[in-house]
């Protein structure tokens, strides 16, 4: 990839990350880049969104269970 293409890719990533921030997705720049790469490689965006939501639900449940086990 030449320098122009790299600069354009970074600019596009910055824009998408800014949109994700404005929409309060909770995704950082690296996570946005990973999701973009997955979509570019053929992953269905709706299915990917469902996976992200499910992972967040599971992470929250694990945190809650950990808090309960600590008596907090």
N, C-alpha and C positions, 0 to 999 in steps of 0.2 A: 504494500500500500504506500503510495507516495505521500509526501507531506501535506499536499492539498487535501487529499482524501481523508487523512488522519484528522486534519483541522476541521473538516466538514463533519466527520463522524463525532468528534468531541463537541462541536457546536450543537449538533442534533441531540446528543445525549444531554447536554446542559439544558436545552429547551424542554425535553421530555421530563427530566428530573424536576425542573421548575414547575411544570404542569402537575406532576405527581405531588409536589410540595403544596401547591395551591389547593389541590383536591384533598389534602390531608390524608394521604395514603399511608404515611408512616414508612415509606420506602426510602432508603438512602440511595446515593448515586450508584454504588456498586450493585445493589439489588436491582435497580432499574436497568442497568447495563446487562445483567444476567437475564432478566426477563425479556428484554429486547432481542438478545442473542437467541433465546429459545424460540421466540416467535419467528425470527428470521430463518430458523432451521426447521420450520414446519409445525411447531407445536400450536395447537388450537388455542387462541387467546382466551376464549371463554372457559375452556377446561383449565387453563393455567391460572386464571383468576379464582376459580373454585378451589384449586389446590392451595393457593396462597391463603384463602379464607379459612380452609380446613386446618392448615398448619397453624394459623394464628389461634383458632379455637382450641386446638390441642395443646399449644404452648400455654395458653391462659389456664386451661384445666390443670396442667401439670404444675404451674405456679400456685394455683389455688390449693391443690393437694399438698404441695410442699409447705405452704403456710399453715394448713390445717394440722399437718403432722408436727409442726413446730409449736403448735398452740398459739399462733399469732392471730 
